[in-house]
Amino acid sequence: MSNIISHFQTLTQIPRCSKEADKLLHFLVAFAQERGYTVEVDEMKNIYICKGNPSLCLQAHYDMVCMGKAPVLETYEEEGWMSAKEASLGADNGMGIAMMMQLMDEGAELEFLFTSDEEVGLIGANAVNFALKSSYMLNLDSEDEAEVYIGCAGGVDITASKQDVFVEGKGVCYEVAVKGLVGGHSGVDIDKGIPSAIKVLGAYLHQHGITQLASFYAGERRNSIPANAVTIVYSQTELQSKEMVKVRCLNESPKVLNEGEKIIAMIEAFKHGVHTHNKTLNIPDTSINLAIITTDEKGGIVVETSARAMDAQKLAALSKETLDFFHAYGFETTLEDKYPAWKPDISEFTNLVSAQMEAVFGRTKLMAIHAGLECGVIAEKYPAMKFASIGPTIRYPHSTREKVELASVEKTFEVVKKIIHAVGVNKGSGDENHR
């Protein structure tokens, strides 16, 4: 087992779900201090680590999306890939952290920036205000080897809520459920044809003319394609299971929401998935994830979504469209955790990174990603700094199918080492553009 994989295995035993990653924070602080690095932690729990007078800052987030049994992780390897049993693995962004730990073991004179709560709205990155010294930042949060990311989508979470009342139901009571779908990342996987449990369940209810809705509980995380959805309904006709939908008759008599029919119509009408495609970048241009729907015992209904777009104007248009949609169904709305797009930018640094990528992999490609990278947020705070993002091959992040290719981790770390050396050579020759 390589040192990086060993470091990652250590990380898998430290809980680090978003908003609940303090144990890893304390671990990383102690790890760096024991190796002679200076450490600062800000109010939002971002961690800044430094040694010497570096020109390069490595950046990763230290929270993870916890799905299934996570944060209790039992890893296994199969055909060169590592996964976790019935849980998200946390290779996103744990492998980046492990690489940074290895560089600290080696005493590298670098800056390291670990941001908090990236997976729930880039919360830490939005508050970063350290006195960074470097001219370049290399983000380690991408998920395809041999690709250099130079741009990303911006996004915003849109929540809709309303208060309903309960009335008596009529007919036979059923539980209708869609469970155990594969799920996936609501950005990079939104165009992969992965079914949404909410949309599958909503289509079933709509097709069977269901109008009496007692409860609805669906989805896991705003940035995950929903894998599970369960509702309790009344029907005047017999309901039966089909394909992904399981039906169970209940010997219960709950009351139903007065506007249940309107809720089902809203789910059916919502345009989940890719709205437009970016032909230049060959990725989705705008998309939205119908992520979570919950009802409570008092008749409250909450719908949570995550919208993404490759530029600010398109994100604003998609947000307005979504707000208007929910308002038409009588919901109140809020926009939360907005983060900017990172406009694709080719610079001397991205060319340097690309050259080192080609030296190791024999190929390279400049790319943009339909997901939020913290480069967009941080670049607004440090406008003189140049950015690029790389990472090992990770598949199905934000789901229990998440896996990472181990050979890709080792080769990507080799690229990182070459970038560090190349930046050092540039600095020594006076070619570096200092801030």
C-alpha positions in Angstrom: 0.0 0.0 0.0 1.4 3.4 -1.0 1.8 6.2 1.5 -1.0 8.2 -0.1 -3.5 5.3 0.1 -2.4 4.6 3.7 -3.1 8.3 4.6 -6.5 8.0 2.9 -7.3 4.8 4.9 -6.5 6.9 8.0 -9.0 9.5 6.8 -11.7 7.0 6.3 -11.7 6.3 10.0 -12.2 9.9 11.0 -15.8 11.2 10.7 -16.0 14.2 8.3 -19.6 14.6 7.1 -20.4 18.1 6.1 -21.1 20.3 9.2 -19.7 17.4 11.4 -16.0 17.4 10.5 -14.4 18.8 13.7 -12.5 15.6 14.4 -10.7 15.8 11.1 -10.0 19.5 11.6 -8.2 18.8 14.8 -6.4 15.8 13.2 -5.1 17.9 10.3 -4.0 20.8 12.6 -2.0 18.4 14.8 -0.6 16.5 11.7 0.8 19.7 10.2 2.1 21.2 13.5 4.0 17.9 14.3 5.8 18.3 10.9 6.9 21.9 11.6 4.2 23.8 9.6 2.5 27.0 10.8 -1.3 26.6 11.1 -4.2 29.1 11.2 -7.9 28.2 11.6 -10.5 30.8 10.9 -14.0 31.2 12.3 -15.6 29.1 9.5 -13.1 26.3 10.3 -11.0 26.7 7.2 -7.4 25.6 7.8 -4.3 27.3 6.4 -1.0 25.5 6.6 2.4 26.9 5.4 6.1 26.4 5.4 8.8 28.6 3.9 8.1 31.2 1.2 6.0 29.2 -1.3 4.7 30.2 -4.7 2.2 27.4 -4.9 -0.9 26.7 -2.7 -2.6 23.3 -2.8 -6.3 23.4 -2.0 -8.9 20.8 -1.0 -12.1 20.6 1.0 -12.1 18.3 4.0 -15.8 17.5 4.4 -17.6 14.7 2.5 -21.1 13.7 1.3 -22.1 11.0 3.7 -24.4 8.4 2.0 -25.5 5.0 3.2 -23.5 3.9 6.2 -21.0 6.8 6.0 -19.2 8.1 8.0 -18.7 4.5 9.2 -16.5 3.2 6.3 -15.3 -0.2 5.4 -13.2 0.0 2.3 -12.4 -2.7 -0.2 -10.5 -3.0 -3.5 -11.8 -4.7 -6.6 -10.0 -4.7 -10.0 -7.8 -1.7 -9.1 -10.7 0.4 -7.7 -11.4 1.2 -4.1 -15.0 1.5 -2.8 -16.7 1.5 0.6 -19.3 -1.1 1.6 -22.8 0.4 1.4 -21.4 3.9 1.8 -20.0 6.8 0.0 -16.2 6.5 0.0 -15.1 10.2 0.5 -12.4 10.0 -2.2 -14.0 13.3 -3.1 -12.0 15.1 -1.7 -10.1 12.7 0.6 -7.6 11.7 -2.0 -6.6 15.3 -2.4 -6.2 15.6 1.4 -4.1 12.4 1.4 -1.7 13.8 -1.3 -1.3 17.0 0.8 -0.5 14.9 3.9 2.2 13.0 2.0 3.7 16.3 0.9 3.8 17.5 4.5 5.5 14.2 5.4 8.1 15.2 2.9 8.5 18.7 4.3 7.5 20.4 1.1 7.6 24.2 1.3 4.1 24.9 0.2 0.8 26.5 1.3 -2.1 24.2 2.0 -5.7 25.4 2.2 -8.3 23.0 3.5 -11.8 24.5 3.3 -14.8 23.5 5.3 -18.4 22.5 4.3 -17.8 22.6 0.5 -20.4 20.0 -0.1 -23.2 22.1 1.4 -22.7 25.3 -0.5 -18.9 26.1 -0.5 -19.5 27.7 2.9 -15.9 27.7 4.0 -14.5 29.0 0.6 -16.9 31.9 0.8 -15.3 33.1 4.0 -11.6 32.5 3.2 -9.5 35.5 4.0 -6.0 34.3 4.8 -2.9 36.2 3.7 -2.0 33.8 1.0 1.6 34.2 -0.4 1.4 32.1 -3.5 0.9 33.2 -7.1 -0.7 29.9 -8.1 -3.3 27.7 -6.6 -3.8 24.0 -7.6 -7.2 22.6 -6.6 -7.2 18.8 -6.1 -11.0 18.3 -6.3 -11.4 17.2 -9.9 -12.4 13.6 -10.8 -10.8 12.6 -14.2 -7.2 11.8 -14.6 -5.2 13.6 -17.4 -7.6 16.5 -17.5 -6.9 20.0 -16.3 -10.0 21.9 -15.3 -10.0 25.6 -16.0 -13.6 26.5 -15.4 -16.7 25.3 -13.5 -20.4 26.0 -13.0 -21.9 28.4 -10.5 -24.9 27.4 -8.5 -27.6 28.2 -6.0 -29.9 26.1 -3.8 -33.6 27.0 -4.2 -36.0 26.0 -1.4 -39.8 26.2 -1.7 -42.2 25.7 1.2 -45.9 26.0 2.0 -48.3 25.3 4.7 -51.2 23.0 4.0 -54.0 21.5 6.1 -55.1 17.9 6.6 -58.5 16.5 5.6 -60.1 13.0 5.8 -59.0 10.5 3.1 -61.1 8.0 1.2 -60.3 4.7 -0.3 -57.5 2.2 0.4 -54.3 3.4 2.0 -51.0 2.4 0.4 -47.3 3.0 0.9 -45.7 3.6 -2.5 -41.9 3.6 -2.6 -38.9 3.9 -4.9 -35.8 2.7 -3.0 -32.2 1.9 -3.7 -31.6 3.7 -7.0 -28.0 4.3 -7.8 -28.0 8.1 -7.2 -25.1 10.3 -8.2 -23.6 13.7 -8.2 -26.2 16.3 -9.2 -23.6 18.2 -11.4 -21.2 15.8 -13.1 -23.8 12.9 -13.3 -26.9 15.0 -14.1 -26.5 14.1 -17.8 -25.8 10.4 -17.3 -29.4 9.2 -17.5 -29.6 8.3 -13.8 -33.2 8.0 -12.7 -34.5 10.3 -10.0 -36.5 8.5 -7.3 -38.7 11.6 -6.9 -39.5 11.8 -10.6 -40.1 8.0 -10.9 -42.4 8.1 -7.9 -44.2 11.2 -9.1 -44.8 9.8 -12.5 -46.3 6.6 -11.0 -48.7 8.7 -8.8 -49.6 10.9 -11.8 -50.3 8.0 -14.1 -52.5 6.3 -11.6 -54.6 9.4 -10.9 -53.6 9.7 -7.2 -54.9 12.9 -5.6 -54.8 12.0 -1.9 -51.3 12.4 -0.4 -50.8 11.7 3.3 -47.0 12.1 3.4 -44.0 12.4 1.2 -40.4 11.8 2.2 -37.7 11.7 -0.5 -34.1 12.5 -1.4 -30.9 12.6 0.6 -28.8 15.6 -0.1 -29.3 18.7 -2.2 -26.3 17.9 -4.4 -27.2 14.2 -4.9 -29.6 12.8 -7.4 -32.3 11.3 -5.2 -32.0 7.5 -4.7 -35.0 7.0 -2.4 -38.6 8.3 -2.2 -41.6 7.1 -0.1 -45.1 8.3 0.1 -48.4 7.3 1.7 -51.5 7.8 -0.4 -55.1 6.8 -0.7 -56.4 5.3 -4.0 -59.9 4.5 -5.2 -58.5 1.7 -7.4 -56.0 -1.1 -6.6 -52.3 -0.1 -6.9 -49.7 -2.7 -7.8 -45.9 -2.7 -7.9 -44.1 -2.2 -11.2 -40.4 -2.0 -12.2 -38.7 0.5 -9.7 -42.0 1.1 -7.7 -42.9 -1.0 -4.8 -46.5 -0.8 -3.4 -47.7 -2.1 0.0 -51.3 -2.0 1.3 -51.5 -0.4 4.8 -54.1 -1.0 7.5 -54.0 2.7 8.4 -56.3 5.7 8.1 -54.1 8.8 8.1 -55.5 12.2 7.0 -54.3 13.6 3.7 -53.0 17.0 2.6 -55.7 19.2 1.1 -53.5 20.2 -1.8 -52.0 16.7 -2.4 -53.2 16.7 -6.0 -51.4 20.0 -6.7 -48.2 18.6 -5.1 -48.2 15.5 -7.3 -48.9 17.8 -10.4 -45.9 19.9 -9.3 -43.6 16.9 -9.2 -44.7 15.7 -12.6 -44.2 19.2 -14.1 -40.8 20.0 -12.6 -38.0 19.9 -15.2 -35.4 17.9 -13.3 -32.1 17.4 -15.1 -30.3 19.2 -17.9 -32.1 22.2 -19.3 -29.5 23.3 -21.9 -26.2 21.9 -23.2 -22.9 23.8 -23.8 -21.7 22.6 -27.2 -18.4 24.4 -26.9 -17.4 22.7 -23.7 -19.5 19.5 -24.4 -21.0 19.6 -20.9 -24.4 20.7 -19.6 -24.8 24.4 -19.6 -27.8 24.7 -17.2 -29.4 22.0 -15.0 -31.4 21.6 -11.8 -31.7 18.7 -9.4 -35.1 18.1 -7.7 -33.3 16.9 -4.6 -35.5 16.6 -1.5 -39.2 16.7 -0.7 -40.5 16.4 2.9 -43.8 16.8 4.6 -44.4 17.1 8.3 -47.2 16.2 10.7 -48.5 19.8 10.7 -49.0 20.0 7.0 -45.8 21.7 6.1 -44.2 20.9 2.7 -40.6 21.7 1.8 -39.0 21.2 -1.6 -35.2 21.5 -2.0 -33.4 21.9 -5.3 -29.9 22.7 -6.6 -29.5 24.7 -9.8 -26.3 25.0 -11.8 -25.2 27.1 -14.8 -21.9 27.9 -16.6 -22.3 31.6 -16.2 -24.0 34.2 -13.9 -26.6 35.4 -16.4 -27.8 31.8 -17.2 -27.9 31.0 -13.5 -30.0 34.1 -12.8 -32.4 33.1 -15.6 -32.7 29.5 -14.4 -33.3 30.8 -10.8 -36.1 33.1 -11.9 -37.7 30.3 -14.0 -37.6 28.1 -10.9 -39.0 30.7 -8.6 -41.8 31.5 -10.9 -42.6 27.8 -11.2 -42.9 27.3 -7.5 -44.9 30.5 -7.0 -47.4 29.2 -9.5 -48.0 26.3 -7.2 -48.4 28.5 -4.1 -45.0 28.1 -2.6 -42.8 30.6 -0.8 -39.2 30.5 -1.9 -35.6 31.2 -0.8 -32.3 31.2 -2.5 -29.3 29.9 -0.4 -25.6 29.1 -0.7 -25.1 30.8 -4.0 -21.6 30.5 -5.5 -20.1 31.9 -8.7 -19.1 30.2 -11.9 -15.4 30.0 -12.7 -15.0 31.4 -16.2 -12.7 29.2 -18.2 -9.3 30.8 -18.2 -6.1 29.6 -20.0 -3.0 31.1 -18.4 0.7 30.4 -18.1 -0.2 28.3 -15.0 -2.8 26.1 -16.8 -0.3 25.6 -19.6 2.3 24.5 -17.1 -0.1 22.1 -15.4 -1.1 20.7 -18.8 2.5 20.1 -19.8 3.2 18.1 -16.6 0.0 16.2 -17.1 1.1 15.2 -20.6 4.5 14.2 -19.3 3.0 11.6 -17.0 -0.1 10.4 -18.8 1.0 10.9 -22.4 -2.1 13.0 -22.9 -3.8 16.1 -21.5 -7.0 18.1 -22.0 -8.2 21.5 -20.8 -11.8 21.1 -19.5 -14.6 22.8 -17.7 -16.9 21.0 -15.3 -20.6 21.2 -14.6 -20.1 21.3 -10.9 -19.0 23.7 -8.3 -15.2 24.0 -7.7 -14.0 26.3 -5.0 -11.7 28.0 -7.6 -14.5 30.2 -8.7 -15.2 31.5 -5.2 -11.5 31.9 -4.2 -10.5 33.5 -7.5 -12.8 36.4 -6.7 -11.0 36.9 -3.4 -7.5 36.6 -4.9 -7.8 38.1 -8.4 -4.0 38.1 -9.1 -3.7 34.4 -8.4 -3.8 31.8 -11.2 -5.8 28.7 -10.8 -6.1 25.1 -12.1 -7.8 22.0 -10.9 -6.8 18.3 -11.3 -7.6 15.0 -9.6 -7.6 11.2 -9.9 -10.4 9.3 -11.6 -13.4 9.1 -9.2 -16.7 7.6 -10.3 -20.2 8.2 -8.9 -19.3 10.6 -6.1 -22.1 11.6 -3.7 -23.5 8.0 -3.8 -22.9 4.6 -2.3 -21.3 3.6 -5.7 -18.4 6.0 -5.3 -15.1 4.5 -6.3 -11.6 5.7 -7.0 -9.0 4.2 -9.4 -5.9 3.6 -7.3 -3.4 3.7 -10.2 -4.8 7.0 -11.1 -4.2 8.4 -7.6 -0.5 7.5 -7.9 0.0 8.9 -11.3 -1.9 12.1 -10.4 0.4 12.6 -7.4 3.3 12.2 -9.8 1.8 15.1 -11.7 1.5 17.2 -8.6 5.1 16.6 -7.7 6.1 17.7 -11.3 4.0 20.9 -11.0 5.7 21.7 -7.6 9.1 21.3 -9.3 8.1 23.3 -12.4 6.7 26.2 -10.3 9.9 26.2 -8.3 12.0 26.4 -11.5 9.9 29.3 -12.8 10.3 31.1 -9.5 14.1 30.6 -9.5 14.3 31.9 -13.1 12.3 35.0 -12.3 9.5 34.1 -14.6 6.9 34.0 -11.9 4.3 36.7 -11.7 4.2 37.6 -8.1 1.0 39.1 -6.6 
